[in-house]
Amino acid sequence: MMFSVSVIIPVYNGELFIEKAIHSAIKQPEVIEVIVVNDGSTDETHQVLDKLQQSISEFKVFHH
């Protein structure tokens, strides 16, 4: 049985870990998209997400 999964990752001040989490999720064959919700991070998370969004098509970012 084939199925697909959307992964939702909430993040707050996770600049040190978010890139690894996104790459880990995308490696899974069932994952068709990764959605990250940035909950007002005050560190460099925003810059990390912007960089990744330009290079990964299955990746979406929402800022809260």
Predicted model as a PDB file, atoms N, CA, C, CB and O in Angstrom, pLDDT in the B-factor column:
MODEL        1                                                                  
ATOM      1  N   MET A   1       0.835  -1.180   0.000  1.00 61.00           N  
ATOM      2  CA  MET A   1       0.000   0.000   0.000  1.00 61.00           C  
ATOM      3  C   MET A   1       0.882   1.247   0.000  1.00 61.00           C  
ATOM      4  CB  MET A   1      -0.951  -0.004   1.213  1.00 61.00           C  
ATOM      5  O   MET A   1       1.742   1.409   0.866  1.00 61.00           O  
ATOM      6  N   MET A   2       0.665   2.112  -0.964  1.00 84.00           N  
ATOM      7  CA  MET A   2       1.414   3.356  -1.051  1.00 84.00           C  
ATOM      8  C   MET A   2       0.623   4.475  -0.376  1.00 84.00           C  
ATOM      9  CB  MET A   2       1.722   3.713  -2.527  1.00 84.00           C  
ATOM     10  O   MET A   2      -0.597   4.557  -0.520  1.00 84.00           O  
ATOM     11  N   PHE A   3       1.310   5.312   0.343  1.00 89.00           N  
ATOM     12  CA  PHE A   3       0.678   6.455   0.976  1.00 89.00           C  
ATOM     13  C   PHE A   3       1.675   7.598   1.000  1.00 89.00           C  
ATOM     14  CB  PHE A   3       0.185   6.110   2.408  1.00 89.00           C  
ATOM     15  O   PHE A   3       2.874   7.398   0.809  1.00 89.00           O  
ATOM     16  N   SER A   4       1.166   8.796   1.236  1.00 94.00           N  
ATOM     17  CA  SER A   4       2.044   9.955   1.317  1.00 94.00           C  
ATOM     18  C   SER A   4       1.774  10.689   2.618  1.00 94.00           C  
ATOM     19  CB  SER A   4       1.844  10.896   0.102  1.00 94.00           C  
ATOM     20  O   SER A   4       0.686  10.612   3.189  1.00 94.00           O  
ATOM     21  N   VAL A   5       2.793  11.399   3.068  1.00 95.00           N  
ATOM     22  CA  VAL A   5       2.742  12.061   4.365  1.00 95.00           C  
ATOM     23  C   VAL A   5       3.203  13.508   4.213  1.00 95.00           C  
ATOM     24  CB  VAL A   5       3.615  11.310   5.405  1.00 95.00           C  
ATOM     25  O   VAL A   5       4.166  13.801   3.504  1.00 95.00           O  
ATOM     26  N   SER A   6       2.496  14.398   4.893  1.00 96.00           N  
ATOM     27  CA  SER A   6       2.941  15.779   5.052  1.00 96.00           C  
ATOM     28  C   SER A   6       3.464  15.922   6.479  1.00 96.00           C  
ATOM     29  CB  SER A   6       1.777  16.808   4.754  1.00 96.00           C  
ATOM     30  O   SER A   6       2.783  15.546   7.433  1.00 96.00           O  
ATOM     31  N   VAL A   7       4.656  16.457   6.623  1.00 97.00           N  
ATOM     32  CA  VAL A   7       5.267  16.633   7.935  1.00 97.00           C  
ATOM     33  C   VAL A   7       5.139  18.102   8.330  1.00 97.00           C  
ATOM     34  CB  VAL A   7       6.765  16.176   7.931  1.00 97.00           C  
ATOM     35  O   VAL A   7       5.480  18.996   7.556  1.00 97.00           O  
ATOM     36  N   ILE A   8       4.644  18.337   9.543  1.00 97.00           N  
ATOM     37  CA  ILE A   8       4.522  19.694  10.063  1.00 97.00           C  
ATOM     38  C   ILE A   8       5.481  19.833  11.240  1.00 97.00           C  
ATOM     39  CB  ILE A   8       3.045  20.016  10.491  1.00 97.00           C  
ATOM     40  O   ILE A   8       5.413  19.068  12.202  1.00 97.00           O  
ATOM     41  N   ILE A   9       6.377  20.820  11.151  1.00 97.00           N  
ATOM     42  CA  ILE A   9       7.375  21.037  12.194  1.00 97.00           C  
ATOM     43  C   ILE A   9       7.195  22.443  12.767  1.00 97.00           C  
ATOM     44  CB  ILE A   9       8.820  20.843  11.636  1.00 97.00           C  
ATOM     45  O   ILE A   9       7.472  23.425  12.078  1.00 97.00           O  
ATOM     46  N   PRO A  10       6.739  22.557  14.006  1.00 96.00           N  
ATOM     47  CA  PRO A  10       6.727  23.874  14.643  1.00 96.00           C  
ATOM     48  C   PRO A  10       8.130  24.194  15.155  1.00 96.00           C  
ATOM     49  CB  PRO A  10       5.688  23.926  15.808  1.00 96.00           C  
ATOM     50  O   PRO A  10       8.834  23.302  15.628  1.00 96.00           O  
ATOM     51  N   VAL A  11       8.536  25.446  15.064  1.00 96.00           N  
ATOM     52  CA  VAL A  11       9.875  25.804  15.521  1.00 96.00           C  
ATOM     53  C   VAL A  11       9.852  27.163  16.201  1.00 96.00           C  
ATOM     54  CB  VAL A  11      10.868  25.809  14.348  1.00 96.00           C  
ATOM     55  O   VAL A  11       9.183  28.095  15.755  1.00 96.00           O  
ATOM     56  N   TYR A  12      10.596  27.248  17.283  1.00 97.00           N  
ATOM     57  CA  TYR A  12      10.821  28.515  17.968  1.00 97.00           C  
ATOM     58  C   TYR A  12      12.277  28.523  18.422  1.00 97.00           C  
ATOM     59  CB  TYR A  12       9.830  28.709  19.186  1.00 97.00           C  
ATOM     60  O   TYR A  12      12.682  27.702  19.245  1.00 97.00           O  
ATOM     61  N   ASN A  13      13.053  29.446  17.888  1.00 97.00           N  
ATOM     62  CA  ASN A  13      14.487  29.560  18.200  1.00 97.00           C  
ATOM     63  C   ASN A  13      15.211  28.230  18.014  1.00 97.00           C  
ATOM     64  CB  ASN A  13      14.681  30.057  19.636  1.00 97.00           C  
ATOM     65  O   ASN A  13      15.916  27.760  18.907  1.00 97.00           O  
ATOM     66  N   GLY A  14      15.026  27.639  16.848  1.00 95.00           N  
ATOM     67  CA  GLY A  14      15.637  26.342  16.571  1.00 95.00           C  
ATOM     68  C   GLY A  14      16.684  26.386  15.478  1.00 95.00           C  
ATOM     69  O   GLY A  14      16.849  25.417  14.737  1.00 95.00           O  
ATOM     70  N   GLU A  15      17.396  27.504  15.367  1.00 95.00           N  
ATOM     71  CA  GLU A  15      18.359  27.652  14.272  1.00 95.00           C  
ATOM     72  C   GLU A  15      19.412  26.550  14.249  1.00 95.00           C  
ATOM     73  CB  GLU A  15      19.042  28.990  14.371  1.00 95.00           C  
ATOM     74  O   GLU A  15      19.912  26.207  13.178  1.00 95.00           O  
ATOM     75  N   LEU A  16      19.754  25.997  15.386  1.00 96.00           N  
ATOM     76  CA  LEU A  16      20.794  24.969  15.442  1.00 96.00           C  
ATOM     77  C   LEU A  16      20.291  23.594  15.009  1.00 96.00           C  
ATOM     78  CB  LEU A  16      21.353  24.881  16.844  1.00 96.00           C  
ATOM     79  O   LEU A  16      21.097  22.718  14.696  1.00 96.00           O  
ATOM     80  N   PHE A  17      18.973  23.390  14.985  1.00 96.00           N  
ATOM     81  CA  PHE A  17      18.430  22.056  14.753  1.00 96.00           C  
ATOM     82  C   PHE A  17      17.477  21.950  13.574  1.00 96.00           C  
ATOM     83  CB  PHE A  17      17.736  21.601  15.965  1.00 96.00           C  
ATOM     84  O   PHE A  17      17.260  20.846  13.074  1.00 96.00           O  
ATOM     85  N   ILE A  18      16.908  23.033  13.119  1.00 96.00           N  
ATOM     86  CA  ILE A  18      15.829  22.963  12.141  1.00 96.00           C  
ATOM     87  C   ILE A  18      16.287  22.417  10.785  1.00 96.00           C  
ATOM     88  CB  ILE A  18      15.225  24.332  11.956  1.00 96.00           C  
ATOM     89  O   ILE A  18      15.540  21.682  10.139  1.00 96.00           O  
ATOM     90  N   GLU A  19      17.472  22.755  10.355  1.00 96.00           N  
ATOM     91  CA  GLU A  19      17.942  22.258   9.055  1.00 96.00           C  
ATOM     92  C   GLU A  19      18.065  20.740   9.070  1.00 96.00           C  
ATOM     93  CB  GLU A  19      19.296  22.894   8.688  1.00 96.00           C  
ATOM     94  O   GLU A  19      17.657  20.080   8.115  1.00 96.00           O  
ATOM     95  N   LYS A  20      18.616  20.183  10.128  1.00 97.00           N  
ATOM     96  CA  LYS A  20      18.749  18.734  10.244  1.00 97.00           C  
ATOM     97  C   LYS A  20      17.378  18.061  10.294  1.00 97.00           C  
ATOM     98  CB  LYS A  20      19.563  18.372  11.493  1.00 97.00           C  
ATOM     99  O   LYS A  20      17.182  17.005   9.692  1.00 97.00           O  
ATOM    100  N   ALA A  21      16.437  18.664  11.006  1.00 97.00           N  
ATOM    101  CA  ALA A  21      15.090  18.103  11.104  1.00 97.00           C  
ATOM    102  C   ALA A  21      14.400  18.069   9.739  1.00 97.00           C  
ATOM    103  CB  ALA A  21      14.250  18.913  12.096  1.00 97.00           C  
ATOM    104  O   ALA A  21      13.748  17.084   9.392  1.00 97.00           O  
ATOM    105  N   ILE A  22      14.545  19.139   8.976  1.00 96.00           N  
ATOM    106  CA  ILE A  22      13.923  19.210   7.655  1.00 96.00           C  
ATOM    107  C   ILE A  22      14.530  18.180   6.715  1.00 96.00           C  
ATOM    108  CB  ILE A  22      14.073  20.616   7.065  1.00 96.00           C  
ATOM    109  O   ILE A  22      13.805  17.461   6.028  1.00 96.00           O  
ATOM    110  N   HIS A  23      15.850  18.105   6.681  1.00 95.00           N  
ATOM    111  CA  HIS A  23      16.519  17.132   5.805  1.00 95.00           C  
ATOM    112  C   HIS A  23      16.167  15.699   6.205  1.00 95.00           C  
ATOM    113  CB  HIS A  23      18.048  17.330   5.850  1.00 95.00           C  
ATOM    114  O   HIS A  23      16.000  14.837   5.342  1.00 95.00           O  
ATOM    115  N   SER A  24      16.057  15.448   7.486  1.00 96.00           N  
ATOM    116  CA  SER A  24      15.687  14.120   7.967  1.00 96.00           C  
ATOM    117  C   SER A  24      14.289  13.738   7.489  1.00 96.00           C  
ATOM    118  CB  SER A  24      15.756  14.068   9.498  1.00 96.00           C  
ATOM    119  O   SER A  24      14.065  12.606   7.061  1.00 96.00           O  
ATOM    120  N   ALA A  25      13.359  14.673   7.562  1.00 96.00           N  
ATOM    121  CA  ALA A  25      11.990  14.391   7.125  1.00 96.00           C  
ATOM    122  C   ALA A  25      11.919  14.162   5.617  1.00 96.00           C  
ATOM    123  CB  ALA A  25      11.062  15.539   7.522  1.00 96.00           C  
ATOM    124  O   ALA A  25      11.234  13.249   5.158  1.00 96.00           O  
ATOM    125  N   ILE A  26      12.620  14.983   4.852  1.00 94.00           N  
ATOM    126  CA  ILE A  26      12.560  14.882   3.388  1.00 94.00           C  
ATOM    127  C   ILE A  26      13.167  13.575   2.880  1.00 94.00           C  
ATOM    128  CB  ILE A  26      13.283  16.067   2.749  1.00 94.00           C  
ATOM    129  O   ILE A  26      12.779  13.092   1.816  1.00 94.00           O  
ATOM    130  N   LYS A  27      14.101  13.003   3.614  1.00 94.00           N  
ATOM    131  CA  LYS A  27      14.725  11.742   3.199  1.00 94.00           C  
ATOM    132  C   LYS A  27      13.752  10.570   3.192  1.00 94.00           C  
ATOM    133  CB  LYS A  27      15.883  11.422   4.109  1.00 94.00           C  
ATOM    134  O   LYS A  27      13.980   9.578   2.499  1.00 94.00           O  
ATOM    135  N   GLN A  28      12.675  10.679   3.955  1.00 94.00           N  
ATOM    136  CA  GLN A  28      11.719   9.577   4.040  1.00 94.00           C  
ATOM    137  C   GLN A  28      10.929   9.485   2.739  1.00 94.00           C  
ATOM    138  CB  GLN A  28      10.762   9.765   5.248  1.00 94.00           C  
ATOM    139  O   GLN A  28      10.420  10.498   2.260  1.00 94.00           O  
ATOM    140  N   PRO A  29      10.818   8.291   2.159  1.00 93.00           N  
ATOM    141  CA  PRO A  29      10.164   8.156   0.842  1.00 93.00           C  
ATOM    142  C   PRO A  29       8.677   8.514   0.839  1.00 93.00           C  
ATOM    143  CB  PRO A  29      10.322   6.745   0.348  1.00 93.00           C  
ATOM    144  O   PRO A  29       8.138   8.866  -0.211  1.00 93.00           O  
ATOM    145  N   GLU A  30       8.011   8.435   1.972  1.00 94.00           N  
ATOM    146  CA  GLU A  30       6.579   8.732   2.033  1.00 94.00           C  
ATOM    147  C   GLU A  30       6.286  10.221   2.098  1.00 94.00           C  
ATOM    148  CB  GLU A  30       5.967   8.053   3.225  1.00 94.00           C  
ATOM    149  O   GLU A  30       5.160  10.641   1.831  1.00 94.00           O  
ATOM    150  N   VAL A  31       7.275  11.018   2.445  1.00 94.00           N  
ATOM    151  CA  VAL A  31       7.070  12.449   2.681  1.00 94.00           C  
ATOM    152  C   VAL A  31       6.996  13.197   1.358  1.00 94.00           C  
ATOM    153  CB  VAL A  31       8.200  13.025   3.557  1.00 94.00           C  
ATOM    154  O   VAL A  31       7.924  13.155   0.550  1.00 94.00           O  
ATOM    155  N   ILE A  32       5.871  13.884   1.151  1.00 94.00           N  
ATOM    156  CA  ILE A  32       5.709  14.675  -0.076  1.00 94.00           C  
ATOM    157  C   ILE A  32       5.907  16.160   0.170  1.00 94.00           C  
ATOM    158  CB  ILE A  32       4.335  14.440  -0.675  1.00 94.00           C  
ATOM    159  O   ILE A  32       6.156  16.919  -0.766  1.00 94.00           O  
ATOM    160  N   GLU A  33       5.795  16.584   1.441  1.00 95.00           N  
ATOM    161  CA  GLU A  33       6.034  17.986   1.761  1.00 95.00           C  
ATOM    162  C   GLU A  33       6.387  18.122   3.234  1.00 95.00           C  
ATOM    163  CB  GLU A  33       4.800  18.848   1.416  1.00 95.00           C  
ATOM    164  O   GLU A  33       5.986  17.316   4.073  1.00 95.00           O  
ATOM    165  N   VAL A  34       7.152  19.171   3.516  1.00 96.00           N  
ATOM    166  CA  VAL A  34       7.494  19.531   4.897  1.00 96.00           C  
ATOM    167  C   VAL A  34       7.023  20.965   5.103  1.00 96.00           C  
ATOM    168  CB  VAL A  34       9.054  19.380   5.185  1.00 96.00           C  
ATOM    169  O   VAL A  34       7.405  21.878   4.370  1.00 96.00           O  
ATOM    170  N   ILE A  35       6.193  21.137   6.107  1.00 96.00           N  
ATOM    171  CA  ILE A  35       5.666  22.459   6.437  1.00 96.00           C  
ATOM    172  C   ILE A  35       6.269  22.873   7.775  1.00 96.00           C  
ATOM    173  CB  ILE A  35       4.090  22.459   6.493  1.00 96.00           C  
ATOM    174  O   ILE A  35       6.146  22.155   8.767  1.00 96.00           O  
ATOM    175  N   VAL A  36       6.916  24.026   7.796  1.00 96.00           N  
ATOM    176  CA  VAL A  36       7.506  24.538   9.028  1.00 96.00           C  
ATOM    177  C   VAL A  36       6.736  25.780   9.447  1.00 96.00           C  
ATOM    178  CB  VAL A  36       9.023  24.855   8.845  1.00 96.00           C  
ATOM    179  O   VAL A  36       6.525  26.695   8.650  1.00 96.00           O  
ATOM    180  N   VAL A  37       6.319  25.801  10.705  1.00 96.00           N  
ATOM    181  CA  VAL A  37       5.643  26.970  11.264  1.00 96.00           C  
ATOM    182  C   VAL A  37       6.608  27.631  12.240  1.00 96.00           C  
ATOM    183  CB  VAL A  37       4.288  26.578  11.972  1.00 96.00           C  
ATOM    184  O   VAL A  37       6.880  27.106  13.320  1.00 96.00           O  
ATOM    185  N   ASN A  38       7.113  28.779  11.846  1.00 95.00           N  
ATOM    186  CA  ASN A  38       8.036  29.547  12.683  1.00 95.00           C  
ATOM    187  C   ASN A  38       7.207  30.409  13.631  1.00 95.00           C  
ATOM    188  CB  ASN A  38       9.004  30.432  11.812  1.00 95.00           C  
ATOM    189  O   ASN A  38       6.520  31.336  13.201  1.00 95.00           O  
ATOM    190  N   ASP A  39       7.277  30.099  14.904  1.00 93.00           N  
ATOM    191  CA  ASP A  39       6.436  30.758  15.895  1.00 93.00           C  
ATOM    192  C   ASP A  39       7.137  31.962  16.532  1.00 93.00           C  
ATOM    193  CB  ASP A  39       6.030  29.763  16.973  1.00 93.00           C  
ATOM    194  O   ASP A  39       7.273  32.041  17.753  1.00 93.00           O  
ATOM    195  N   GLY A  40       7.579  32.898  15.683  1.00 92.00           N  
ATOM    196  CA  GLY A  40       8.157  34.143  16.180  1.00 92.00           C  
ATOM    197  C   GLY A  40       9.559  34.008  16.733  1.00 92.00           C  
ATOM    198  O   GLY A  40       9.903  34.675  17.709  1.00 92.00           O  
ATOM    199  N   SER A  41      10.363  33.169  16.138  1.00 94.00           N  
ATOM    200  CA  SER A  41      11.744  32.986  16.605  1.00 94.00           C  
ATOM    201  C   SER A  41      12.491  34.310  16.636  1.00 94.00           C  
ATOM    202  CB  SER A  41      12.487  31.988  15.708  1.00 94.00           C  
ATOM    203  O   SER A  41      12.303  35.168  15.774  1.00 94.00           O  
ATOM    204  N   THR A  42      13.343  34.461  17.646  1.00 95.00           N  
ATOM    205  CA  THR A  42      14.131  35.688  17.777  1.00 95.00           C  
ATOM    206  C   THR A  42      15.606  35.458  17.463  1.00 95.00           C  
ATOM    207  CB  THR A  42      13.988  36.252  19.181  1.00 95.00           C  
ATOM    208  O   THR A  42      16.414  36.381  17.559  1.00 95.00           O  
ATOM    209  N   ASP A  43      15.959  34.227  17.089  1.00 96.00           N  
ATOM    210  CA  ASP A  43      17.339  33.934  16.695  1.00 96.00           C  
ATOM    211  C   ASP A  43      17.426  33.961  15.170  1.00 96.00           C  
ATOM    212  CB  ASP A  43      17.809  32.546  17.258  1.00 96.00           C  
ATOM    213  O   ASP A  43      16.633  34.654  14.534  1.00 96.00           O  
ATOM    214  N   GLU A  44      18.338  33.249  14.581  1.00 96.00           N  
ATOM    215  CA  GLU A  44      18.556  33.263  13.130  1.00 96.00           C  
ATOM    216  C   GLU A  44      17.740  32.189  12.397  1.00 96.00           C  
ATOM    217  CB  GLU A  44      20.036  33.068  12.832  1.00 96.00           C  
ATOM    218  O   GLU A  44      18.057  31.850  11.257  1.00 96.00           O  
ATOM    219  N   THR A  45      16.713  31.661  13.026  1.00 95.00           N  
ATOM    220  CA  THR A  45      15.885  30.627  12.395  1.00 95.00           C  
ATOM    221  C   THR A  45      15.311  31.115  11.072  1.00 95.00           C  
ATOM    222  CB  THR A  45      14.749  30.202  13.334  1.00 95.00           C  
ATOM    223  O   THR A  45      15.286  30.367  10.094  1.00 95.00           O  
ATOM    224  N   HIS A  46      14.857  32.340  11.031  1.00 94.00           N  
ATOM    225  CA  HIS A  46      14.261  32.901   9.817  1.00 94.00           C  
ATOM    226  C   HIS A  46      15.232  32.831   8.632  1.00 94.00           C  
ATOM    227  CB  HIS A  46      13.833  34.356  10.060  1.00 94.00           C  
ATOM    228  O   HIS A  46      14.833  32.463   7.528  1.00 94.00           O  
ATOM    229  N   GLN A  47      16.494  33.180   8.853  1.00 95.00           N  
ATOM    230  CA  GLN A  47      17.482  33.141   7.776  1.00 95.00           C  
ATOM    231  C   GLN A  47      17.747  31.706   7.313  1.00 95.00           C  
ATOM    232  CB  GLN A  47      18.791  33.795   8.236  1.00 95.00           C  
ATOM    233  O   GLN A  47      17.891  31.456   6.116  1.00 95.00           O  
ATOM    234  N   VAL A  48      17.811  30.776   8.248  1.00 95.00           N  
ATOM    235  CA  VAL A  48      18.025  29.363   7.897  1.00 95.00           C  
ATOM    236  C   VAL A  48      16.868  28.863   7.039  1.00 95.00           C  
ATOM    237  CB  VAL A  48      18.168  28.488   9.177  1.00 95.00           C  
ATOM    238  O   VAL A  48      17.087  28.194   6.028  1.00 95.00           O  
ATOM    239  N   LEU A  49      15.647  29.182   7.435  1.00 95.00           N  
ATOM    240  CA  LEU A  49      14.466  28.741   6.684  1.00 95.00           C  
ATOM    241  C   LEU A  49      14.419  29.368   5.300  1.00 95.00           C  
ATOM    242  CB  LEU A  49      13.189  29.084   7.451  1.00 95.00           C  
ATOM    243  O   LEU A  49      14.082  28.688   4.331  1.00 95.00           O  
ATOM    244  N   ASP A  50      14.749  30.647   5.184  1.00 93.00           N  
ATOM    245  CA  ASP A  50      14.774  31.311   3.877  1.00 93.00           C  
ATOM    246  C   ASP A  50      15.770  30.639   2.939  1.00 93.00           C  
ATOM    247  CB  ASP A  50      15.124  32.796   4.037  1.00 93.00           C  
ATOM    248  O   ASP A  50      15.470  30.418   1.765  1.00 93.00           O  
ATOM    249  N   LYS A  51      16.946  30.318   3.450  1.00 93.00           N  
ATOM    250  CA  LYS A  51      17.965  29.660   2.635  1.00 93.00           C  
ATOM    251  C   LYS A  51      17.478  28.295   2.154  1.00 93.00           C  
ATOM    252  CB  LYS A  51      19.270  29.507   3.429  1.00 93.00           C  
ATOM    253  O   LYS A  51      17.642  27.952   0.983  1.00 93.00           O  
ATOM    254  N   LEU A  52      16.891  27.535   3.040  1.00 92.00           N  
ATOM    255  CA  LEU A  52      16.411  26.200   2.680  1.00 92.00           C  
ATOM    256  C   LEU A  52      15.232  26.254   1.711  1.00 92.00           C  
ATOM    257  CB  LEU A  52      16.010  25.437   3.932  1.00 92.00           C  
ATOM    258  O   LEU A  52      15.117  25.413   0.819  1.00 92.00           O  
ATOM    259  N   GLN A  53      14.373  27.231   1.886  1.00 90.00           N  
ATOM    260  CA  GLN A  53      13.202  27.337   1.030  1.00 90.00           C  
ATOM    261  C   GLN A  53      13.587  27.566  -0.433  1.00 90.00           C  
ATOM    262  CB  GLN A  53      12.305  28.463   1.515  1.00 90.00           C  
ATOM    263  O   GLN A  53      12.855  27.158  -1.335  1.00 90.00           O  
ATOM    264  N   GLN A  54      14.701  28.198  -0.668  1.00 90.00           N  
ATOM    265  CA  GLN A  54      15.160  28.454  -2.034  1.00 90.00           C  
ATOM    266  C   GLN A  54      15.676  27.197  -2.713  1.00 90.00           C  
ATOM    267  CB  GLN A  54      16.244  29.509  -2.030  1.00 90.00           C  
ATOM    268  O   GLN A  54      15.664  27.109  -3.941  1.00 90.00           O  
ATOM    269  N   SER A  55      16.132  26.217  -1.928  1.00 90.00           N  
ATOM    270  CA  SER A  55      16.755  25.037  -2.531  1.00 90.00           C  
ATOM    271  C   SER A  55      15.935  23.761  -2.439  1.00 90.00           C  
ATOM    272  CB  SER A  55      18.064  24.801  -1.896  1.00 90.00           C  
ATOM    273  O   SER A  55      16.276  22.773  -3.089  1.00 90.00           O  
ATOM    274  N   ILE A  56      14.859  23.748  -1.649  1.00 88.00           N  
ATOM    275  CA  ILE A  56      14.068  22.535  -1.465  1.00 88.00           C  
ATOM    276  C   ILE A  56      12.633  22.808  -1.900  1.00 88.00           C  
ATOM    277  CB  ILE A  56      14.115  22.052   0.016  1.00 88.00           C  
ATOM    278  O   ILE A  56      11.937  23.611  -1.278  1.00 88.00           O  
ATOM    279  N   SER A  57      12.191  22.149  -2.957  1.00 85.00           N  
ATOM    280  CA  SER A  57      10.858  22.435  -3.501  1.00 85.00           C  
ATOM    281  C   SER A  57       9.728  21.876  -2.642  1.00 85.00           C  
ATOM    282  CB  SER A  57      10.747  21.875  -4.897  1.00 85.00           C  
ATOM    283  O   SER A  57       8.618  22.405  -2.686  1.00 85.00           O  
ATOM    284  N   GLU A  58       9.976  20.821  -1.861  1.00 84.00           N  
ATOM    285  CA  GLU A  58       8.929  20.194  -1.047  1.00 84.00           C  
ATOM    286  C   GLU A  58       8.742  20.900   0.291  1.00 84.00           C  
ATOM    287  CB  GLU A  58       9.259  18.728  -0.810  1.00 84.00           C  
ATOM    288  O   GLU A  58       8.086  20.358   1.180  1.00 84.00           O  
ATOM    289  N   PHE A  59       9.285  22.059   0.450  1.00 87.00           N  
ATOM    290  CA  PHE A  59       9.383  22.732   1.729  1.00 87.00           C  
ATOM    291  C   PHE A  59       8.596  24.037   1.710  1.00 87.00           C  
ATOM    292  CB  PHE A  59      10.844  22.995   2.082  1.00 87.00           C  
ATOM    293  O   PHE A  59       8.760  24.857   0.806  1.00 87.00           O  
ATOM    294  N   LYS A  60       7.730  24.225   2.725  1.00 91.00           N  
ATOM    295  CA  LYS A  60       6.951  25.448   2.855  1.00 91.00           C  
ATOM    296  C   LYS A  60       7.148  26.033   4.250  1.00 91.00           C  
ATOM    297  CB  LYS A  60       5.451  25.177   2.580  1.00 91.00           C  
ATOM    298  O   LYS A  60       7.282  25.293   5.225  1.00 91.00           O  
ATOM    299  N   VAL A  61       7.165  27.361   4.342  1.00 92.00           N  
ATOM    300  CA  VAL A  61       7.354  28.037   5.631  1.00 92.00           C  
ATOM    301  C   VAL A  61       6.186  28.978   5.883  1.00 92.00           C  
ATOM    302  CB  VAL A  61       8.700  28.816   5.663  1.00 92.00           C  
ATOM    303  O   VAL A  61       5.751  29.714   4.997  1.00 92.00           O  
ATOM    304  N   PHE A  62       5.695  28.937   7.103  1.00 91.00           N  
ATOM    305  CA  PHE A  62       4.690  29.896   7.554  1.00 91.00           C  
ATOM    306  C   PHE A  62       5.232  30.558   8.819  1.00 91.00           C  
ATOM    307  CB  PHE A  62       3.294  29.200   7.817  1.00 91.00           C  
ATOM    308  O   PHE A  62       5.765  29.891   9.706  1.00 91.00           O  
ATOM    309  N   HIS A  63       5.087  31.871   8.885  1.00 85.00           N  
ATOM    310  CA  HIS A  63       5.557  32.611  10.055  1.00 85.00           C  
ATOM    311  C   HIS A  63       4.355  33.055  10.871  1.00 85.00           C  
ATOM    312  CB  HIS A  63       6.426  33.834   9.638  1.00 85.00           C  
ATOM    313  O   HIS A  63       3.387  33.596  10.337  1.00 85.00           O  
ATOM    314  N   HIS A  64       4.435  32.821  12.161  1.00 78.00           N  
ATOM    315  CA  HIS A  64       3.327  33.174  13.052  1.00 78.00           C  
ATOM    316  C   HIS A  64       3.803  34.237  14.005  1.00 78.00           C  
ATOM    317  CB  HIS A  64       2.796  31.938  13.828  1.00 78.00           C  
ATOM    318  O   HIS A  64       3.038  34.693  14.854  1.00 78.00           O  
TER     319      HIS A  64                                                      
ENDMDL                                                                          
END                                                                             
